[in-house]
Each structure stands twice: as C-alpha cells, then as structure tokens.
Amino acid sequence: AATAPRIPPTRLALHHFDVNYSLQLKDLWPSVRASLLCEQKYGALLNNFSPVDHVSQELELLNATDFVSEAPKKALRSQRGAAAEEAGRGESRSQEGSGKGRTAMQAETMTQAETSPPLRPSIRSNIKCYTFPRGDITRFRPARPDALGLLDYYLMDAASLLPVLALNVQPDDFVLDLCAAPGGKTLALLQTGVCGHLAANDVSISRTKRLYQILHSYVPKVIRETVSVTSCDGRDWGQLQGSTFHKVLVDVPCTTDRHSVMEEENNIFHKMRTKERQMLPMLQLQLLMAGILATKPGGEVVYSTCSLSPLQNEYVIE
C-alpha cells in the first residue's frame, strides 16, 4: 500500500501560523509572514573586551548604526511629532482666544515632549549593537580576533538584545540567565560591565558547551571565571537558589517561529515532537515560576520568547 507523503515540518509550521496568527494579527499578518520567510538579518553586538573603536568606524562607513543609542533619539522624534500633531488639533479646535495663547499652548506641549523620558533607563550606553537600515540586505563580515584572540563582535538577531536591555541591570546586581544557551544574551549581559555576579544555566549539556565556546571566544579568562555556568533543570532553580538574584532573565524554549518555517533540522513542528510542542506553555510557566522564586524581594524578572503566540506569551504571564 502506498504511504502518505511526508509533510515537511516547515510547511506544518507555516500552516499552523497561517491559521492562528492570521486571526491574531489580522491585516498585519501578510507582512509579518513575509518577514518570517525572508533571510534573517543580523545585528553586530560589539565586544567591549576587545578594542572596538576601529570596528565602530568600519561599520559606520558601511552605513550601519548602533540601534541601542539610536532608539532614544527615534522615540524623542516620535514624541515630538505626536506633540506637534496634538497641538495642531488643539489649535483647530480652538476658535476663540488670541494667537499668542495658542502659540504658548503649542510651546508647552513641545516642551513636555522634549523633557519626558523617551524610554526607561534600561538602555545602557556601553551596549552597542550595529544594524543595517531597513531594506539594506548587506551582510556583516565574519568576526575577527584581536591580538589576544578575542572576537570583535557577535552576530545575533538584534531583537534578542531587547530582553537584556529591559532587564535594566544596575551596578553589583546578582543576575541569573535561566535558559542561557547558546549564549548571546549572556554575552550581552557581560557587555554591561556592571553585573556583580552572573549565573548562566541551561538544561541542555550540548547547548551549554556552545555557551562555553561563546564565552571563551569573546570574554577574557579573568571575567569568564566570575561567571557561574550550570546545566540544571531550570524548573528546579527556585529550590536550588531561592531569593538570590536581583535580576532574572527567563528566555524560555518556544516554537522559535522563524526557525520553524525556515529550517528542517531540530524543528519542533516535526510530527514526532507534537506532544513536546503542546506542552510548551506548561514548561514556560514552570520556568517563569522558578525564575520568580529565584528573585530577591523587590527584584525584577524579564520573560521572553522568540514566538508571536499569545499562548506562549500573554497567557503564560497572566
């Protein structure tokens, strides 16, 4: 008897997203879908443990910009534009009163936009990540070693840096990266230069080896030795070291949407991994609870995924 043709997991993933995300995102889904299917664009996280001034100059000559330092400027421009628009609406509504009064109102609105903070102070100036402009598909060259053998930058999805920025690490904070491998976020946390202690954990021994490789390639030995790397089940961390950390990053395993529609290898939409995929929200909730238990009273936890699924994001938090 003929067997049914095998449906690739990438096609299963795309069908799943078409059914679910089209309902969630509505008119936005076609553009989001196109983005998921496009070649991934990387950001270059500069390595502060290696001389970076010449690297910054090289990247800027290629028209790349540091999105971390540009974000507050863009937010301020957006606020000013919104304030100007609001002032314009206020002027059109006002049929009485002197022009001087309306001008004063506009000036006051603009001043509020300029003085209000565009973003919370989580964006630290010592983290630099260069990206090319929208529509520019230039690829970064491979990272190069310096005289000490440390690579000058780490290529990562720039969005992966956002949870680290949101964590808002302060000087001498004890920080836990609960699901740390392959190591990009751990490396970014070290770039802040302010962690009092950093613990990096991942349940996968093979992925933890990758984390060790990243640290060895980018971080001096004297700094590497201050990082505690473990391979524990993150769900048990609250029992192992409860109420220990000021900041905890819980970047949980998820459907990793881009990978799921682009790569056959290690794809969670493989039919043999259906049960594992269905259990993801429960695993994510358990990891989040462990992260909360590991946090000192008054500390902060950042939960993040690489998925658009509400079941893996809002519903886990709620």
C-alpha positions as CSV (number, residue, x, y, z in Angstrom):
1,A,0.0,0.0,0.0
2,A,1.2,3.5,-0.8
3,T,2.2,5.6,2.2
4,A,1.1,9.2,2.5
5,P,3.7,11.7,1.5
6,R,5.7,13.2,4.4
7,I,4.8,16.8,5.1
8,P,7.9,18.8,6.0
9,P,7.8,20.4,9.5
10,T,8.4,23.8,7.9
11,R,5.2,23.5,5.9
12,L,3.3,22.3,9.0
13,A,4.6,25.3,11.0
14,L,3.6,27.8,8.3
15,H,0.2,26.3,8.0
16,H,-0.2,26.5,11.8
17,F,0.9,30.1,11.8
18,D,-1.4,30.9,8.9
19,V,-4.4,29.5,10.7
20,N,-3.6,31.1,14.1
21,Y,-1.6,34.3,13.5
22,S,-4.0,35.5,10.7
23,L,-6.7,35.6,13.3
24,Q,-4.5,37.2,15.9
25,L,-2.7,39.8,13.7
26,K,-5.4,40.2,11.0
27,D,-4.3,42.7,8.3
28,L,-0.7,42.7,9.7
29,W,-0.2,39.0,9.2
30,P,0.8,39.1,5.5
31,S,3.7,41.5,6.2
32,V,4.7,39.6,9.3
33,R,4.5,36.3,7.3
34,A,6.8,37.8,4.6
35,S,9.3,38.8,7.3
36,L,9.4,35.4,8.8
37,L,10.1,33.9,5.4
38,C,12.8,36.4,4.5
39,E,16.5,35.8,5.1
40,Q,17.4,36.7,8.6
41,K,19.1,40.0,9.2
42,Y,21.7,40.1,12.0
43,G,23.0,42.7,14.3
44,A,26.6,43.0,15.4
45,L,27.0,43.2,19.1
46,L,30.3,44.9,19.8
47,N,32.6,43.1,22.2
48,N,33.8,45.6,24.8
49,F,36.5,43.2,25.9
50,S,38.2,43.8,22.5
51,P,39.3,47.2,21.1
52,V,36.1,48.4,19.3
53,D,36.7,52.0,18.2
54,H,38.0,51.0,14.8
55,V,35.2,48.4,14.5
56,S,32.6,51.1,15.1
57,Q,34.2,53.3,12.5
58,E,34.3,50.5,10.0
59,L,30.6,49.6,10.5
60,E,29.5,53.3,10.3
61,L,31.3,53.6,7.0
62,L,29.1,50.8,5.7
63,N,26.0,52.8,6.8
64,A,25.3,50.6,9.9
65,T,24.1,52.3,13.0
66,D,24.0,51.4,16.7
67,F,20.3,50.8,17.3
68,V,20.7,51.0,21.1
69,S,21.9,54.6,21.0
70,E,19.5,55.5,18.2
71,A,16.4,54.2,19.9
72,P,16.0,57.1,22.4
73,K,16.5,59.6,19.6
74,K,13.9,57.9,17.4
75,A,11.5,57.8,20.4
76,L,12.0,61.5,21.1
77,R,11.4,62.4,17.4
78,S,8.2,60.3,17.6
79,Q,7.1,62.1,20.7
80,R,7.8,65.5,19.2
81,G,5.8,64.5,16.1
82,A,2.9,63.3,18.2
83,A,3.0,66.5,20.3
84,A,3.1,68.7,17.2
85,E,0.1,66.8,15.8
86,E,-1.8,67.2,19.1
87,A,-1.0,70.9,19.2
88,G,-2.3,71.2,15.7
89,R,-5.5,69.5,16.6
90,G,-5.9,71.8,19.6
91,E,-5.4,74.9,17.5
92,S,-8.0,73.8,15.0
93,R,-10.5,73.1,17.8
94,S,-9.8,76.5,19.4
95,Q,-12.0,79.1,17.7
96,E,-11.5,81.7,20.4
97,G,-8.6,83.2,22.2
98,S,-5.5,85.0,20.9
99,G,-2.9,83.6,18.7
100,K,-0.4,84.2,21.4
101,G,-2.3,81.9,23.7
102,R,-2.4,79.1,21.1
103,T,1.3,79.6,20.5
104,A,2.0,79.2,24.2
105,M,0.0,76.0,24.3
106,Q,2.0,74.6,21.4
107,A,5.3,75.5,23.0
108,E,4.2,73.9,26.3
109,T,3.2,70.7,24.5
110,M,6.5,70.6,22.7
111,T,8.5,71.2,25.9
112,Q,6.7,68.3,27.6
113,A,7.7,66.0,24.7
114,E,11.3,67.1,24.9
115,T,11.6,66.7,28.7
116,S,9.7,63.5,29.1
117,P,12.0,60.4,29.0
118,P,11.6,58.6,25.7
119,L,12.4,55.2,27.2
120,R,13.0,53.8,30.6
121,P,16.7,53.9,31.6
122,S,17.3,50.3,30.7
123,I,19.3,51.1,27.6
124,R,22.9,51.3,28.6
125,S,25.4,53.2,26.5
126,N,28.0,50.5,26.9
127,I,26.0,48.0,25.0
128,K,26.4,48.7,21.2
129,C,24.7,46.7,18.5
130,Y,25.0,47.8,14.9
131,T,22.3,47.0,12.3
132,F,21.9,48.0,8.6
133,P,18.9,50.1,7.7
134,R,15.5,48.6,6.7
135,G,15.7,47.3,3.1
136,D,19.6,47.0,3.3
137,I,20.5,43.3,3.0
138,T,24.2,43.9,3.4
139,R,25.8,41.0,5.4
140,F,28.3,41.6,8.2
141,R,31.8,40.2,7.6
142,P,32.8,37.3,9.9
143,A,34.0,38.4,13.3
144,R,37.8,38.8,13.6
145,P,40.1,38.0,16.6
146,D,42.2,40.7,18.2
147,A,45.8,40.4,19.4
148,L,44.5,38.3,22.4
149,G,42.3,36.1,20.3
150,L,39.0,37.6,21.3
151,L,36.5,38.2,18.5
152,D,35.4,41.8,17.8
153,Y,31.7,41.3,17.6
154,Y,29.0,38.7,17.9
155,L,26.3,38.3,15.2
156,M,22.8,37.9,16.6
157,D,19.2,38.8,15.9
158,A,19.1,42.4,17.2
159,A,15.7,41.8,18.7
160,S,17.3,39.2,21.0
161,L,19.0,42.1,22.7
162,L,15.8,43.7,23.9
163,P,15.2,41.4,26.9
164,V,18.7,42.2,28.1
165,L,18.0,45.9,27.8
166,A,14.6,45.5,29.5
167,L,16.3,43.8,32.4
168,N,17.9,47.1,33.4
169,V,20.9,45.7,35.1
170,Q,22.4,48.0,37.8
171,P,25.9,48.0,39.3
172,D,26.6,45.0,41.5
173,D,23.3,43.2,40.6
174,F,23.3,39.4,41.0
175,V,21.9,38.3,37.7
176,L,20.6,34.9,36.5
177,D,20.1,33.9,32.9
178,L,17.9,30.8,33.5
179,C,17.9,29.4,29.9
180,A,21.2,30.8,28.7
181,A,22.4,28.7,25.8
182,P,23.6,29.3,23.1
183,G,24.9,32.4,24.9
184,G,24.1,35.6,23.1
185,K,22.1,37.1,25.9
186,T,24.7,36.0,28.5
187,L,27.4,37.7,26.4
188,A,25.3,40.9,26.2
189,L,24.8,40.9,30.0
190,L,28.6,40.8,30.4
191,Q,28.9,43.8,28.0
192,T,27.1,46.0,30.5
193,G,30.2,45.6,32.7
194,V,28.1,46.1,35.9
195,C,27.0,42.6,37.0
196,G,28.1,41.8,40.5
197,H,27.6,38.1,39.7
198,L,26.3,36.3,36.7
199,A,24.9,32.8,36.7
200,A,24.2,31.2,33.3
201,N,22.2,28.0,33.2
202,D,20.8,25.7,30.5
203,V,19.3,22.2,30.9
204,S,20.9,21.0,27.6
205,I,24.5,19.9,28.1
206,S,25.3,20.1,24.4
207,R,23.9,23.7,24.3
208,T,25.9,24.6,27.4
209,K,29.0,23.5,25.6
210,R,28.1,26.1,22.9
211,L,27.8,28.7,25.7
212,Y,31.3,27.8,27.0
213,Q,32.6,28.3,23.4
214,I,31.0,31.7,23.2
215,L,32.5,32.8,26.5
216,H,35.9,31.5,25.5
217,S,35.8,33.3,22.2
218,Y,34.7,36.7,23.5
219,V,35.5,37.1,27.2
220,P,38.9,37.3,28.9
221,K,39.7,34.4,31.3
222,V,39.6,36.7,34.4
223,I,36.0,37.6,33.6
224,R,35.0,34.1,32.4
225,E,35.9,32.8,35.8
226,T,33.4,35.0,37.5
227,V,30.5,33.5,35.5
228,S,28.8,30.5,37.0
229,V,27.8,28.1,34.3
230,T,25.5,25.2,35.1
231,S,23.3,22.6,33.4
232,C,20.4,22.2,35.7
233,D,16.7,21.8,35.0
234,G,15.6,25.5,35.2
235,R,12.3,24.4,36.8
236,D,14.2,23.4,39.9
237,W,16.2,26.7,40.3
238,G,13.9,28.3,42.8
239,Q,14.5,25.3,45.1
240,L,18.3,25.4,44.5
241,Q,18.9,29.1,44.9
242,G,15.8,30.8,46.0
243,S,15.6,34.6,46.6
244,T,19.2,35.1,45.5
245,F,19.2,37.3,42.4
246,H,18.3,41.0,41.8
247,K,17.5,40.4,38.1
248,V,16.4,37.2,36.4
249,L,16.1,36.6,32.6
250,V,13.7,33.8,31.7
251,D,14.2,33.4,27.9
252,V,12.2,30.2,27.6
253,P,12.2,27.4,25.0
254,C,9.4,28.1,22.5
255,T,8.3,27.4,18.9
256,T,11.0,29.8,17.6
257,D,8.8,30.9,14.8
258,R,11.4,31.9,12.2
259,H,13.4,28.7,12.7
260,S,10.2,26.7,12.4
261,V,9.3,28.0,9.0
262,M,12.9,28.0,7.6
263,E,14.8,25.0,9.0
264,E,14.0,21.3,8.9
265,E,16.6,20.3,11.4
266,N,15.6,20.4,15.1
267,N,12.1,21.6,14.1
268,I,9.6,21.4,16.9
269,F,6.8,21.0,14.3
270,H,8.1,17.6,13.4
271,K,5.3,15.2,14.0
272,M,7.3,13.2,16.5
273,R,7.6,16.4,18.7
274,T,3.8,17.2,18.7
275,K,3.4,16.4,22.4
276,E,6.5,18.4,23.3
277,R,5.1,21.4,21.4
278,Q,1.7,21.1,23.0
279,M,3.4,21.1,26.5
280,L,5.5,24.2,25.8
281,P,3.1,26.7,27.7
282,M,3.3,24.5,30.8
283,L,7.1,24.3,30.6
284,Q,7.3,28.0,30.1
285,L,5.0,28.7,33.1
286,Q,7.1,26.4,35.3
287,L,10.3,28.1,34.2
288,L,8.8,31.5,34.9
289,M,7.7,30.5,38.4
290,A,11.2,29.1,39.1
291,G,12.6,32.5,37.9
292,I,10.3,34.4,40.2
293,L,11.2,32.2,43.2
294,A,15.0,32.7,42.4
295,T,14.5,36.5,42.7
296,K,15.1,38.6,45.8
297,P,12.1,40.5,47.2
298,G,11.9,43.7,45.1
299,G,13.9,42.2,42.2
300,E,12.9,42.0,38.6
301,V,12.1,39.2,36.2
302,V,12.0,39.5,32.4
303,Y,10.2,36.8,30.5
304,S,10.8,36.5,26.7
305,T,10.2,34.2,23.8
306,C,11.0,34.0,20.1
307,S,7.3,33.4,19.3
308,L,4.3,35.5,18.4
309,S,1.9,33.0,20.0
310,P,-0.3,34.5,22.8
311,L,-0.4,31.1,24.4
312,Q,3.4,31.3,24.9
313,N,3.5,35.0,25.9
314,E,0.5,36.8,27.4
315,Y,-1.3,33.7,28.6
316,V,1.8,32.4,30.5
317,I,2.2,35.7,32.2
318,E,-1.5,36.0,33.1
